[in-house]
Amino acid sequence: MEISYPHPRACVVAVHGEHDRGTAETMETLLRDVLAANDLVVLDVGGADFIDSSFLRNLLVVDQSAREQEKEFRLQMGTAPIVRRALEVSGILDRLTVVDNRDDALAP
């Protein structure tokens, strides 16, 4: 996982590898913390090889928190087919702000 701050009050969290129950609590805490400190949080799943329902749940929880705080949470795609399929089948892509590249993710 890599965390960067490309603009003031903007954070990008790029995930790599597999994300399941074993990483869910750490991921939820991290996303909540960066959301608390920033107006825009981008989660880049381009390096993810696998995600499960606990990861999907975290996306929904953080997105809801962002909306309640009038902040932005965006999902940056460009990912492994199995990850994309999990996101499509779950219906999450219809509920989140989804972008294909970093420029779009950071656009006002």
Residue pairs with C-beta under 8 A, 6 or more apart in sequence:
1 13
1 14
1 15
1 16
1 30
2 12
2 13
2 14
2 16
3 11
3 12
3 13
3 14
3 30
3 34
4 11
4 12
4 14
5 11
5 12
5 38
6 12
6 102
6 106
7 40
7 106
9 38
9 39
9 40
10 38
10 39
10 40
10 41
10 42
10 106
11 34
11 37
11 38
11 40
11 41
11 42
12 41
12 42
12 44
12 76
12 102
12 105
12 106
13 30
13 31
13 34
13 41
13 42
13 43
13 44
14 44
14 46
14 47
15 27
15 43
15 44
15 45
15 47
15 48
16 47
16 48
16 49
17 47
17 48
17 49
17 50
18 48
18 49
18 50
18 51
19 27
19 48
19 50
19 51
19 52
19 54
19 55
20 50
20 51
20 52
20 54
20 55
21 52
21 54
23 55
24 54
24 55
24 57
24 58
27 55
27 58
28 58
28 61
28 62
31 41
31 43
31 58
31 62
32 62
32 65
34 41
35 41
35 62
35 65
35 66
35 69
35 71
35 73
38 71
39 71
39 72
40 71
40 72
40 73
40 74
40 106
41 62
41 66
41 71
41 72
41 73
41 74
42 73
42 74
42 75
42 76
42 99
42 102
42 105
42 106
43 59
43 62
43 73
43 74
43 75
43 76
44 76
44 78
44 102
44 105
45 51
45 75
45 76
45 77
45 79
45 83
45 87
46 76
46 77
46 78
46 79
47 79
48 79
48 80
48 83
49 80
49 82
49 83
50 80
50 82
50 83
51 83
51 86
51 87
52 86
53 90
56 86
56 87
56 90
56 92
59 75
59 92
59 96
60 92
60 95
62 73
63 73
63 95
63 96
65 73
66 72
66 73
67 73
72 97
73 96
73 97
74 96
74 97
74 98
74 99
74 105
75 87
75 92
75 93
75 96
75 97
75 98
75 99
76 98
76 99
76 100
76 101
76 102
76 105
77 84
77 87
77 98
77 99
77 100
78 100
78 101
79 87
87 93
99 105
